Amino acid sequence: MKNILFKSLAVVTLMGALSSCNDFLEQTSPSSMDSEKIFSSQEFAEGAIANIYNEFGQQNYRARSVWYGYNTDIELFNGSNKGDGKADLATYNANTANDQMNVTTGTDLWAKIYAAIEKANLAIEGLRANADLTDANMKQLLGEALTLRALHYIDLINMWGDVPARMATLNSENMYSGREDRDVIYKQLIIDLQEAQDLCAWPNELTATQTVERVNKAFVKGFLARVCMQAAGYAQRLDGENRLSTDEELTKEKLYPIALQACKDVMAQEGTYVALKPNFEDVFNNNGISGDVINAGSESLFEIGYSNDPVRGRMMYTFGIRHRNADNMTTMTQGSSVGPMPTFYYDYSPKDKRRDITCCPFQWEKGKQSLQAFSSWSFGKLRFEWAERMISGGGTDDGINKLYMRYADIILMRAELENELNGPDAAAPWLTKIRERAFAPADYATEVTDYVTAASQSRATMFQAIVDERALEFAGEFIRKADLIRWGMLKSKMDEANAKMKAIVTLTDYDAKHPYSQLSGRIFYKMEDFNWTRNGILNIETNAKLILYGLNYGETGSAPAGYTEYTDSKGEVSTWIKENVLKDIIDYLYVQDPDKRQYWPIFNVNLNDNPNLTNYEWY
């Protein structure tokens, strides 16, 4: 399926990196070509755009950028108590000498992102000066360059806050730029994305937009909405305060109408250029994450495309269900570096079909599922058995794409925007649309109709319902931290997660929606055959699937016949939920106040490269 190739256009340091499902990289060029020749030719200009995408697969972008999104109220690094460099990044405790990020200049994450921005600047300037921008294909390339530059700047802002703004190719004036107020960057990105949405084609309108590994109009509009909402939201500012922008151009009154129109534009194309998959599981098992299906026009709007040959990307390795040994599904013995908060399973209605896709209390061990400790859950959106190829070990790369935005996000952004601008009744249809997919029709009356009616009582109740729904829908996709920051809720929601954990280990009700007293703390299991399919071939793992009793509310009595009680790592019968089982997580969910450490420090290697860079005073 995906096979990312690399070719060179030396004048602009070109290295192409996109899918062989199209002819995107089928170009060559003499190294002496100048900018005019490159950017007046579609063939060579595509190589320049490929060069921007190529940075996604480089060290350390693929290895380090995935760490940004945790810890949150729903997503937990399964090692937060270790006190090492990775744990410090997760627990808001990183220092400038962090051993994971303070690495050789030129290969570190900060440098790789700015390398991509420089390549985007080269392409933007070259296309504006030399391309025939009446041609749809050349317009598409300029739109891609503008969008990719915006994407990389949002990465920088999310990780570091206020960063140098280089909106032109490197020169003596911007080479050693200091930090720029992010509001200046936001305003430029919004202008750029508004231009790009008119330049880019809809999914499948052009050859370039037949794959979700390249930018299309639906994604640009969705990304414009996301940037507008973030720019109008809360954040920790240069003065240390966690507040809204004081720039009158970045208010909700100015930006939310832009965002809402962008969402409406995409949703008007449902059934033509975008679609909400009827089955939630199918988003992950065959639509560009685990199945290597990258065709545009469905729910996935844009993915960071990693290669199968050579293998790039560490999504399954980091976020998939853990396999402790090689088996028939994979030889890669990794996964579950990050998982759902142990209580998050109980935030779902038991009838919610998303729950068991997202939250998995088991791992694979010697070809069979085994129960993990209550403190160690796996996300289930990435599963080796869903891959249409054997993902092999021997390294840490797996070739699985990062799902960057899907159509469900646009629907829920619209619900939030409608609620703010037009009230809860205007938001209700879009919250309904997402919940209808999550439940069987027999449950619609209580789980959809009654739920949305209750949420529609006020703007405040609808907003809280949307906050909850975004957690249930997108857990493990690592957009939660940015959401919590823009809502001004990062620490308060993490404190709420800690309070839930303190309640559940004593089997004490947290509230009416979380009646933890209806759990016994004991777990019983039995084994059944596990059926899975790869390349159309049915595979059966005998006595490999874990069936649990005691996991759900009300399962407090004796287990049915044929079940065995859970035993710990020593082989001794043990209570699964007990008072000290989450102590390390509660103590180490965060070490420093998340609201006062929303961003990583700029690391020494980058400070040393630029004499005008300084850290926030709290570092």
Secondary structure by P-SEA (a helix, b strand, c coil): cbbbbbbbbcccbbbbbcccccccccccccccccaaaaaacaaaaaaaaaaaacccccccccccccccccccccccccccccccaaaaaaacccccccccccccccccaaaaaaaaaaaaaaaaaaaacccccccaaaaaaaaaaaaaaaaaaaaaaacccccccccccccccccccccccaaaaaaaaaaaaaaaaaacccccccccccccccccaaaaaaaaaaaaaaaacccccccccccccccccccccccaaaaaaaaaaaaaacccccccccccccccccccccccccccccccccccbbbcccbbbccccccccccccccccccccccccccccccccccccccccccccccccbbbcccbbbbcccccccccccccccccccccccccccccccccccaaaaaaaaaaaaaaccccccaaaaaaaaaaaaccccccccccaaaaaaaaccaaaaaaaaaaaaaaccccccaaaaaaaaaccaaaaaaaaaaaaaaaaaccccccccccccccccccccccbbbbbcccbbbbbcccbbbbcccccccccccccccccccccccccccccccccaaaaaaccccccccccccccccaaaaaacccccccccc
